[in-house]
Amino acid sequence: MTTVERKRFVPLLKPWLFVALTALSAVALVELFSLTLIRLRLGRLESPETFFHSYLATPAHHHAEHCRRPNINAFGLAGPELPLRKNPAAYVVLVVGGSVAEQFMESRPGHPPALETLLNASYRSPTGKPFEVINGAIAAGAQPMQAISFLLLHDLADAVIGLEGYNELGNYGSDNRIEAPARIWDELQAAGYGDYRQMLAQKASHEFYAFARDHFPMSRSYTGFALAYGLVALVDEAARHGQEIVASAIPGLPPELGAEERKSFFREQYAKYLGAIDAIAKHRQMKAAFFFQPVPAFDKQLTPAERAVVGDLAYGPLYREMVTGMLVFRRSGLPVFPLLDAFKSYRGALYVDPIHVRTNPGNELLAGAMVRRLVSAWGLKKLSESGSR
């Protein structure tokens, strides 16, 4: 290139500006890649909403800044704030269970839970006061969590309803007792395994994640989030290798028990907790009813959309066996009822994952199936039969 040609060549960008723009473009590409990776891996960018509790397992936290669920009350349950004492102007029904029961209790201002709406529209309560339904259910809950929740909240209610079964199935016929905690507790088992260094590494990685989430610039960077989350995932995965040894050991059953003995003992223990709730309810002159929830494995004709999300349904026969075995305890007065056919007549798509349904019309269908059984179990009278309140 001659001197004249060099003079004619005028770069469009100054060297320092070119370097800066190249660097910014690289950062933008990395951020875009990180965002794509996060979306594929997590599906959404939100803070964890639960925390570990010594006997409630995983209630939601009530943190105004980090909790993504705005409807969590101070107790850690979904729904409006719970009163300190029972509402004297209402016939209060407490609902306990896991995430299906929690979803069943979905409400918003001016729109109470479907069960409360149906009961007040058509039936008179045993005291003549309007029905009020409150939530005592916790996602991932399984017995004896419902019994514990009832012990904590029964003084707020005139009646109790349990909606459960699917979470309990996880321990049915296994080497675990019914009280064995959910898999969400696995990361705490490093201490039981004796590897405190691994537990501390997990704590450090989670603390780093929390710091990155809350502090600039990492809190504003998808790449920062991906790095922090990746570190947590790697450390947690490493911890699981040691945890597998004790994952199903506490509380467990003697190894010499046969499969049928384990199932029989499980049903007895399940009935023990339901019976304890019922006994306290009777002592306090409360009504009680326990419902085994519907599952997509049977009693509903699934749509193609549902089949794509419900997963493996091979557990169906085992679940039916467990429910059938539990219904035997009705002979001794335990108020247990099946809701397995609650969605049988509905032809549209309801299930959105292996166990949860679209709340509309899912909650209305569940409420209708419940009330049909409560009419005889609790002696409910229609408003047209008993007159207005």
Backbone torsions as a table, in degrees:
resi	resn	phi	psi	omega
1	MET	NA	126.3	-178.5
2	THR	-77.6	170.3	179.0
3	THR	-61.1	-39.6	179.0
4	VAL	-64.4	-42.4	-179.3
5	GLU	-66.0	-37.6	179.1
6	ARG	-64.4	-37.7	179.0
7	LYS	-67.3	-33.3	179.6
8	ARG	-72.5	-26.7	-178.1
9	PHE	-81.2	109.4	178.9
10	VAL	-113.4	112.0	-178.9
11	PRO	-60.8	140.9	179.3
12	LEU	-68.8	-29.9	-178.6
13	LEU	-127.9	143.8	171.8
14	LYS	-66.2	148.2	-178.4
15	PRO	-53.0	-44.5	-178.3
16	TRP	-66.3	-35.1	178.7
17	LEU	-70.3	-37.6	177.9
18	PHE	-61.9	-44.4	179.0
19	VAL	-62.8	-42.4	-178.9
20	ALA	-64.2	-44.9	179.7
21	LEU	-66.5	-37.4	177.5
22	THR	-62.9	-43.2	178.9
23	ALA	-63.6	-43.1	178.8
24	LEU	-63.6	-39.6	178.5
25	SER	-63.9	-40.6	178.9
26	ALA	-63.3	-42.8	178.0
27	VAL	-61.6	-43.4	-179.9
28	ALA	-62.3	-40.6	179.0
29	LEU	-65.8	-42.0	178.5
30	VAL	-63.7	-42.2	178.0
31	GLU	-61.8	-42.9	179.1
32	LEU	-63.8	-41.8	177.4
33	PHE	-63.0	-42.7	179.4
34	SER	-63.7	-43.0	178.3
35	LEU	-60.3	-44.8	179.0
36	THR	-61.4	-43.7	179.5
37	LEU	-62.4	-42.7	-179.7
38	ILE	-64.5	-44.1	180.0
39	ARG	-61.8	-40.5	-179.8
40	LEU	-70.3	-36.0	-175.8
41	ARG	-82.2	-42.9	-173.7
42	LEU	-107.1	-25.8	-178.9
43	GLY	85.5	-30.6	-179.4
44	ARG	-159.5	160.0	-178.5
45	LEU	-108.8	97.1	-178.5
46	GLU	-145.7	157.5	178.7
47	SER	-77.0	152.7	172.5
48	PRO	-58.2	145.4	-174.6
49	GLU	-112.0	-3.2	-178.2
50	THR	-119.4	165.7	174.6
51	PHE	-142.8	163.9	-179.4
52	PHE	-81.2	135.9	179.0
53	HIS	-130.7	144.4	-171.1
54	SER	-62.4	-31.6	179.2
55	TYR	-135.5	-6.1	172.3
56	LEU	-99.4	-0.3	176.5
57	ALA	67.3	-87.1	-173.0
58	THR	-134.3	64.1	173.1
59	PRO	-69.3	163.2	177.0
60	ALA	-78.9	149.3	177.5
61	HIS	-88.7	155.9	-175.9
62	HIS	-110.0	55.6	-177.9
63	HIS	-99.7	115.7	-172.5
64	ALA	-60.4	-31.6	-175.1
65	GLU	-87.8	-38.6	-169.5
66	HIS	-107.1	-18.2	-179.2
67	CYS	-77.1	124.8	-177.0
68	ARG	-81.5	-5.6	-178.9
69	ARG	-105.1	112.2	-175.1
70	PRO	-76.3	-9.3	-173.5
71	ASN	-102.7	25.0	179.7
72	ILE	-91.2	129.1	-179.1
73	ASN	-89.1	178.8	-174.9
74	ALA	-65.9	-21.9	178.6
75	PHE	-76.2	-17.9	-177.9
76	GLY	98.0	13.4	-179.5
77	LEU	-109.5	156.3	175.7
78	ALA	-72.7	138.7	176.7
79	GLY	120.4	-179.8	-179.5
80	PRO	-63.0	165.5	176.6
81	GLU	-59.3	138.0	178.0
82	LEU	-82.6	141.3	178.7
83	PRO	-73.1	162.6	175.6
84	LEU	-76.6	-27.2	179.6
85	ARG	-136.1	159.2	-176.5
86	LYS	-60.7	140.2	176.8
87	ASN	-68.1	114.1	-176.6
88	PRO	-73.4	-12.3	-176.4
89	ALA	-96.0	5.1	-175.8
90	ALA	-138.6	159.2	169.5
91	TYR	-95.4	105.7	-168.3
92	VAL	-94.8	128.2	178.0
93	VAL	-112.2	122.7	177.9
94	LEU	-94.6	128.8	178.5
95	VAL	-109.0	127.0	178.9
96	VAL	-121.2	159.5	-179.4
97	GLY	152.2	-157.2	179.7
98	GLY	-103.8	-145.5	-174.0
99	SER	-68.9	-31.0	177.7
100	VAL	-66.4	-41.7	176.4
101	ALA	-66.1	-39.4	178.3
102	GLU	-61.8	-43.8	177.9
103	GLN	-66.1	-36.8	177.9
104	PHE	-60.8	-26.6	-179.3
105	MET	-90.6	10.8	-179.3
106	GLU	-55.1	134.5	179.7
107	SER	-153.4	168.0	173.0
108	ARG	-152.8	164.1	-177.3
109	PRO	-51.5	125.8	-180.0
110	GLY	86.0	-6.6	-179.8
111	HIS	-133.8	88.0	-179.1
112	PRO	-69.0	171.5	178.0
113	PRO	-55.5	151.6	-176.8
114	ALA	-56.8	-37.5	-179.3
115	LEU	-64.3	-44.1	178.8
116	GLU	-63.0	-42.3	179.8
117	THR	-61.5	-46.1	-178.2
118	LEU	-66.3	-44.4	-179.1
119	LEU	-62.3	-45.8	-178.8
120	ASN	-69.7	-26.7	-179.1
121	ALA	-74.7	-27.3	-169.9
122	SER	-130.1	-16.1	-170.4
123	TYR	-130.4	153.6	175.8
124	ARG	-97.2	133.6	178.9
125	SER	-72.3	162.4	178.8
126	PRO	-58.5	-24.3	178.9
127	THR	-101.2	-6.2	-177.5
128	GLY	86.0	-6.7	178.4
129	LYS	-83.9	156.7	178.5
130	PRO	-64.3	147.8	178.0
131	PHE	-72.5	143.0	169.3
132	GLU	-134.7	126.6	-177.2
133	VAL	-110.7	126.4	-178.6
134	ILE	-119.9	155.0	-174.1
135	ASN	-95.5	129.1	171.5
136	GLY	-125.5	14.4	-176.6
137	ALA	-90.1	148.8	179.9
138	ILE	-131.2	131.1	178.6
139	ALA	-55.8	139.0	-177.4
140	ALA	75.0	7.3	-178.2
141	GLY	-70.3	139.8	173.5
142	ALA	-146.5	154.2	-179.7
143	GLN	-55.2	139.0	10.6
144	PRO	-93.8	20.5	178.8
145	MET	-60.9	-36.9	178.4
146	GLN	-64.9	-39.3	178.8
147	ALA	-64.0	-39.6	178.8
148	ILE	-66.7	-45.2	178.2
149	SER	-58.7	-41.3	178.6
150	PHE	-64.2	-42.0	178.5
151	LEU	-59.3	-37.5	-178.3
152	LEU	-74.8	-29.7	-168.5
153	LEU	-119.9	-0.6	-172.1
154	HIS	-64.6	-23.4	-179.9
155	ASP	-73.0	-5.4	177.3
156	LEU	-94.4	-2.7	-167.9
157	ALA	-130.1	160.9	172.6
158	ASP	-103.6	-13.4	-177.6
159	ALA	-156.8	159.4	179.4
160	VAL	-134.6	140.0	176.2
161	ILE	-127.2	133.5	173.6
162	GLY	-108.7	135.0	174.6
163	LEU	-125.4	106.6	-167.8
164	GLU	-158.3	-170.6	176.1
165	GLY	124.8	-47.4	-174.7
166	TYR	-67.1	-44.2	179.4
167	ASN	-67.7	-36.3	178.8
168	GLU	-64.3	-30.4	-178.2
169	LEU	-57.0	-27.9	-177.5
170	GLY	-57.5	-27.7	179.7
171	ASN	-104.7	-4.0	-176.1
172	TYR	-69.8	122.4	179.1
173	GLY	80.6	-0.8	-179.0
174	SER	-89.8	-175.0	175.9
175	ASP	-79.2	-2.1	-178.0
176	ASN	-91.3	151.9	164.4
177	ARG	-75.7	166.9	179.5
178	ILE	-62.8	-25.9	-176.5
179	GLU	-79.0	-5.9	-179.2
180	ALA	-55.7	130.8	-173.8
181	PRO	-71.5	164.2	178.6
182	ALA	-65.5	160.6	-178.5
183	ARG	-61.3	-15.8	-179.4
184	ILE	-64.0	-17.5	179.3
185	TRP	-86.1	0.6	-174.9
186	ASP	-57.0	-37.8	-174.7
187	GLU	-68.9	-15.6	175.8
188	LEU	-83.7	-9.2	-174.7
189	GLN	-80.0	-5.6	176.4
190	ALA	-60.0	-35.5	179.0
191	ALA	-65.8	-42.9	178.3
192	GLY	-64.5	-30.5	179.4
193	TYR	-76.8	-14.8	177.6
194	GLY	95.4	-0.3	-176.8
195	ASP	-98.3	78.2	-178.6
196	TYR	-67.7	-29.2	177.7
197	ARG	-61.5	-40.5	178.6
198	GLN	-65.8	-39.6	178.9
199	MET	-63.8	-40.6	178.4
200	LEU	-67.1	-36.9	176.6
201	ALA	-62.9	-40.5	176.7
202	GLN	-62.1	-44.8	-179.5
203	LYS	-61.7	-43.5	-179.4
204	ALA	-62.7	-41.4	-179.8
205	SER	-65.9	-39.1	178.7
206	HIS	-69.5	-35.8	176.5
207	GLU	-64.9	-39.7	177.7
208	PHE	-63.4	-41.1	177.8
209	TYR	-60.5	-44.5	-179.9
210	ALA	-64.2	-39.9	178.7
211	PHE	-64.5	-45.0	-179.8
212	ALA	-63.3	-35.4	-179.6
213	ARG	-67.4	-31.1	-171.1
214	ASP	-102.9	-7.9	-173.0
215	HIS	-125.8	137.4	175.9
216	PHE	-72.6	142.8	8.2
217	PRO	-93.5	-9.6	-174.0
218	MET	-65.3	-29.7	-180.0
219	SER	-67.6	-16.7	179.7
220	ARG	-108.8	12.5	-175.8
221	SER	-122.4	125.5	174.1
222	TYR	-64.1	-35.4	178.6
223	THR	-64.8	-42.3	176.9
224	GLY	-61.3	-43.2	177.9
225	PHE	-62.0	-44.3	-178.7
226	ALA	-62.1	-41.4	179.4
227	LEU	-65.3	-45.6	-179.2
228	ALA	-64.7	-44.7	179.8
229	TYR	-66.0	-38.7	178.6
230	GLY	-61.8	-40.1	177.8
231	LEU	-63.1	-44.7	178.1
232	VAL	-60.0	-45.4	-178.3
233	ALA	-62.7	-41.6	-179.1
234	LEU	-65.3	-44.7	-178.9
235	VAL	-67.7	-41.8	178.9
236	ASP	-64.1	-39.9	179.3
237	GLU	-64.2	-40.3	177.9
238	ALA	-63.1	-36.6	-179.6
239	ALA	-67.7	-32.1	-176.2
240	ARG	-65.6	-26.9	-180.0
241	HIS	-61.0	-39.6	177.8
242	GLY	-78.2	-28.0	-175.7
243	GLN	-74.7	-22.5	-176.5
244	GLU	-58.2	-27.3	-176.9
245	ILE	-67.3	-30.6	-176.0
246	VAL	-117.2	7.0	-172.8
247	ALA	-57.1	-32.8	-177.0
248	SER	-119.8	22.4	-171.4
249	ALA	-93.5	-25.3	-172.5
250	ILE	-131.7	125.7	-12.5
251	PRO	-81.8	132.2	-175.8
252	GLY	-111.7	-174.0	-179.3
253	LEU	-117.2	155.2	177.0
254	PRO	-56.6	135.1	-175.2
255	PRO	-64.2	-20.0	-177.3
256	GLU	-79.3	-7.9	179.5
257	LEU	-68.6	135.7	176.2
258	GLY	-78.3	170.6	-176.3
259	ALA	-59.5	-46.2	-178.0
260	GLU	-68.3	-35.1	176.5
261	GLU	-64.3	-40.7	178.9
262	ARG	-63.0	-42.6	180.0
263	LYS	-65.5	-43.4	-179.4
264	SER	-62.7	-44.3	179.5
265	PHE	-64.8	-39.7	178.0
266	PHE	-57.9	-48.5	-178.7
267	ARG	-62.4	-38.0	178.2
268	GLU	-62.8	-42.9	-179.6
269	GLN	-69.6	-37.4	176.4
270	TYR	-60.5	-46.5	179.0
271	ALA	-64.6	-30.7	178.6
272	LYS	-60.9	-45.6	-178.0
273	TYR	-71.3	-41.9	176.1
274	LEU	-63.5	-39.1	178.7
275	GLY	-64.8	-35.8	178.3
276	ALA	-65.6	-42.4	176.4
277	ILE	-61.1	-45.9	-178.1
278	ASP	-63.7	-38.5	-179.0
279	ALA	-65.5	-43.8	178.0
280	ILE	-65.1	-39.7	178.7
281	ALA	-60.9	-45.4	179.9
282	LYS	-63.9	-40.2	179.6
283	HIS	-61.3	-33.7	-179.9
284	ARG	-95.8	11.8	179.9
285	GLN	58.1	41.2	176.9
286	MET	-102.6	154.6	171.5
287	LYS	-86.5	154.3	178.1
288	ALA	-145.3	148.7	174.6
289	ALA	-158.8	136.9	-178.2
290	PHE	-122.8	124.4	-174.7
291	PHE	-114.6	134.4	174.3
292	PHE	-90.5	120.4	-169.2
293	GLN	-69.1	153.8	174.9
294	PRO	-71.6	153.6	176.9
295	VAL	-133.6	156.8	-177.6
296	PRO	-73.4	-4.0	-176.0
297	ALA	-71.3	-19.6	179.0
298	PHE	-162.6	170.0	176.2
299	ASP	64.4	18.9	168.6
300	LYS	-150.7	133.6	175.5
301	GLN	-79.5	109.1	-174.9
302	LEU	-76.2	142.2	174.5
303	THR	-82.4	163.6	176.2
304	PRO	-55.9	-37.5	179.0
305	ALA	-64.5	-37.8	178.8
306	GLU	-70.0	-41.4	-179.9
307	ARG	-60.6	-26.8	-178.9
308	ALA	-74.9	-16.4	-174.1
309	VAL	-121.2	-14.0	-173.5
310	VAL	-81.0	-14.7	177.0
311	GLY	76.8	-162.3	-177.4
312	ASP	-69.7	126.1	-177.7
313	LEU	-103.8	17.1	-176.5
314	ALA	-65.1	-16.3	179.8
315	TYR	-73.8	-10.2	-173.7
316	GLY	-50.5	-55.2	-180.0
317	PRO	-58.4	-37.9	-179.8
318	LEU	-67.4	-39.9	178.9
319	TYR	-65.2	-44.2	178.5
320	ARG	-61.6	-39.2	178.4
321	GLU	-62.5	-43.4	179.7
322	MET	-63.5	-45.8	-178.9
323	VAL	-64.8	-44.5	178.5
324	THR	-59.2	-42.2	178.0
325	GLY	-64.9	-34.2	-179.9
326	MET	-73.7	-31.5	-179.6
327	LEU	-66.7	-18.3	176.8
328	VAL	-60.3	-30.2	-177.0
329	PHE	-72.0	-5.2	172.9
330	ARG	-63.2	-27.0	179.6
331	ARG	-62.6	-27.9	179.1
332	SER	-95.5	9.6	174.8
333	GLY	96.6	4.5	179.3
334	LEU	-74.4	123.7	-175.1
335	PRO	-80.7	73.9	179.8
336	VAL	-108.4	140.8	-174.9
337	PHE	-141.5	142.3	175.8
338	PRO	-87.6	139.4	171.5
339	LEU	-116.5	24.1	-172.4
340	LEU	-61.5	-27.1	-176.8
341	ASP	-100.6	16.6	-175.2
342	ALA	-59.4	-30.2	-177.2
343	PHE	-109.0	11.6	-171.7
344	LYS	-59.4	-39.3	-175.2
345	SER	-88.3	-4.8	-177.9
346	TYR	-88.8	123.2	-174.3
347	ARG	-95.0	-14.3	-178.8
348	GLY	-81.3	-179.8	178.9
349	ALA	-79.9	127.5	178.0
350	LEU	-119.6	-50.1	-174.1
351	TYR	-71.2	134.5	179.0
352	VAL	-113.5	-5.4	176.1
353	ASP	-162.7	-170.4	-175.4
354	PRO	-58.5	-17.6	-177.8
355	ILE	-145.0	-23.5	-175.4
356	HIS	-90.9	152.1	-177.7
357	VAL	-120.6	166.0	170.6
358	ARG	-64.1	129.2	-175.1
359	THR	-63.3	-27.3	176.0
360	ASN	-121.1	108.6	16.0
361	PRO	-102.9	15.2	-175.1
362	GLY	-55.6	-46.8	-178.5
363	ASN	-65.8	-37.1	178.8
364	GLU	-65.8	-39.9	178.6
365	LEU	-65.4	-42.3	177.5
366	LEU	-63.5	-43.7	-179.7
367	ALA	-61.6	-43.1	179.3
368	GLY	-62.1	-43.0	179.1
369	ALA	-65.0	-38.4	177.7
370	MET	-63.5	-50.6	-174.2
371	VAL	-62.9	-35.5	178.4
372	ARG	-59.4	-31.9	178.2
373	ARG	-85.8	-32.0	179.7
374	LEU	-69.9	-26.7	-179.8
375	VAL	-54.8	-46.2	179.5
376	SER	-84.5	-37.7	-176.8
377	ALA	-66.0	-40.0	-178.0
378	TRP	-106.0	-0.9	179.9
379	GLY	66.5	37.2	-179.4
380	LEU	-69.6	141.9	177.8
381	LYS	-112.8	140.9	176.4
382	LYS	-69.4	149.7	-179.4
383	LEU	-58.8	-34.4	-179.5
384	SER	-68.2	-24.7	179.1
385	GLU	-86.2	-32.1	-173.4
386	SER	-105.5	-2.6	-176.6
387	GLY	83.7	173.1	-179.2
388	SER	-71.2	162.4	179.7
389	ARG	-69.0	NA	NA
